[in-house]
Amino acid sequence: MRTLTGSDKTMSATTNAMRPPAEPIPDLRDPEFYLDGIPHGIFTRLRRENPVFWNPEPDDPKHDGFWGLTKYDDVVAVSKNPKLFSSDSDWGGHRIFDEDQRRLGGDGDGASDIKSMISMDPPEHSKYRATVLPGLMSKRVLAMEDGIRRRARAILDEFEVALEEETTPDFVARVAVELPIQMLAELFQVPDERRQDLFRWSNAIVAEDDPDMRASDEYMAQCWAELTQYGLELYQERAAKPGDDLISMMVHARIDGEPMSLERYLAAFGLLIVAGNETTRNSISGGLLALSEHPEQRRLLLERPERIAGAATEIVRWVTPVIHMRRTATADTEIRGRTIRRGEKVVLWYCSANRDEDAFERPFEFDVLRKPKPMQLGFGIGQHFCLGARLAELQLRVVVEELLPRFPDLQPSTEVRRLRSNFIAGIKEMRVRRS
């Protein structure tokens, strides 16, 4: 595992003089570092000793490192200032690495060389976001609850059979994957049998450091080719016969009076495939793990099921399914006495902000009765706040409401297998049993 000292950046400005850390700091780009879960001990130390820290990147041909933000207030301030801190692909995009280096999120790999909305700044971002916003408004999402509940019950019916037949089925594959990917198919109005393709493509897009999800560059190219072909088929279908689904909304959208280009439609299609299931899936699996590790909180929800809606928010804070997002400084600025130069990367560590002692009372306690303020950052904040956050919370709430009474003693039977990623706090496999 790579380590760094935190003082490797040579700068003349005295404002950037750093107190050497008591222990070496791991290179937080390293996906191996997250295989046992978020390294909260390291982030706690950084918040205390070096809240705006420098992470060298000696192997990056374009950058010598990045600034990491670990405090809640700093993450919020940067997220709400896109003019000074850009997520546009022209500045490198929304991940630690520049998008043209790994070609993710609709920026290459045969899918498209045009950016998706997650890699845009206002006002451009707002225009593209508005194309699908009507399909994810609160009123429309609330109207989906009965359908979500029917799907959740059917999924849990099959899961109960699996518990009897297999004893320790995989909760991720049987439950956590199924509900969000079925709902994504519904939002797209595509056949349920295509949901596994959507799931496979999503994994390939975001899990570039996990060999189980992206076996090779050739496999990734194949996934993009399949995604592009299917996206084109849907484009042609909805152009001829529109509905009220997200695909139709994009196909018939107007940006500055003109139709959305085919390239940007395909980029948005790929983004929605990822956004439509990753956060929800990992919140569901991480939520079950948290409840099994805190049986007193599970008992509280069994006794007071009306509190499950609030518990869903706490689950997202606790899990923080998206570990980081990145911005790039468009001008010289300063954060906590550190001089940030134009063109330098600034990484927002949501996982650290959601455990910030100055923002949350008892941040390391999983508390299903926690007050909703301050707002947890599991869905981001600012103009890039997750479009599907309300739908994700609704699915999570319904799953917990249906799961707990039927399986009040469900718990992992072995160690969970986590995604090898510095971006998604995901669980690949979680075998479970009744205690």
C-alpha positions, 0 to 999 in steps of 0.5 A: 500500500502506497504511503505519503507524508503529507508534506511532499509538495514543495511550495514557497508560500508559507501558508502551505507549511504543514505540520508533519503528521504523527504517522505516514498517511496512505495514498488515498487514491489506492483502491486497496485501502477501501477493501475493509471499508472506509478508513475512518481512522485516517480521515479522523486524524486528517480532520484533526491534524491536516484538514486540507491535505496534499496527496502527491500523484508522482505517476500522474502525467498532468498533475503532481497531486491533489488537495483533499478536503475532509471537513463538512463546511469546506466540502459544502462551500466548495460544492456550492461554488462551481464558478471557482471549483469546476466539475466540467470535463474541460477542467478534468471532470468529477473524479480524482483522475482526469476523465480523458485519462480513463475515459469514464462517465460517457467521455470515451471508450467508444460511447461518446467523446461528449461530456455528460451532465455530471461533468458540466457546470452551470448554466449548461449543467442546469439545462441538461439536468432539467431534461429529466427532472420532471420524471424525478420530482417529489410528487411523481416519486411519491406516486411510485410507492405502491409499485415499489412496495409490490416489487419489494414484497415480490423480491423478498418472497423469492429471497425467503425461498432462497433462505430456505433452499440455500441457507446463506443466500447473497443479499446483494444479488437477491435484494439490494441489486434487484429493487433499484435495477427493476425501478431503473428499468421502469423509469426507462420503460424497458423490459425487465429482462434487460435489467441485468444488462443495465446492472452489468454496464453500470458496474463496468463504468464505475468499478474500473479498479475491480477486476470482478467488474471490469475484467479488461479494457476489451470488456469495457469496450464491449460494454460501451458498444452494447450500451451505445447500441441499446441506447440508439435503439431506445432513441429511435423507438421513443423518437417515433413513439414517445412516452412519459419515461426518462428516455423520451424526456431526453429524446424530445428535450430542447437545449437552447431551442435545439434537440439534444445531440445524439452524443450527449443523449448517449452520455446522459443515458450512461450516466443515468444507468449508473446513478439509477442504481449504484447509490440505492443498491449500496445503501440497501446492502450497507443499511442491512449491515449497519442494522445487524451490527447495531441490534439495539437500533434494529429493535428500536425500528421494529418497535417504532416503524414510523421512524424508518423514514428518518432512519433511511437518511441516517443509513445514507450518512453512515454508509456514504455510498459515494466516497468522493467527488472532485473539483478543479480550481479555476483561479488561485484561492485559499482554504484554511490557509492553504493556497490552492492554485488555478488548475489544481484538483480539490477532492471532496471526501464525503465519507469524512464530511459525514463523520465530521465531529464539528458538524454532527453530534456523536458522528461515530454512533449509528443513530436511527433517531438522529435529527435531519440537520445538518444535512448528510452529504451522501447525495452530494450538495449544491447544483450536483445534488443527486437527481434521484435522491428522493427515489433512492430514499423511498426505495430504502425506506420501503425495503427496510419497512418490508424487510424488518418484520419478516426477517428481524434477525437477518445477519451476515454469515461471513465477511462481506466482500467489498468493491475495490474502489476509491469512489464507490463504497460498495458491497459486492457480496454479503451472505446472510442467514437467520440467527 
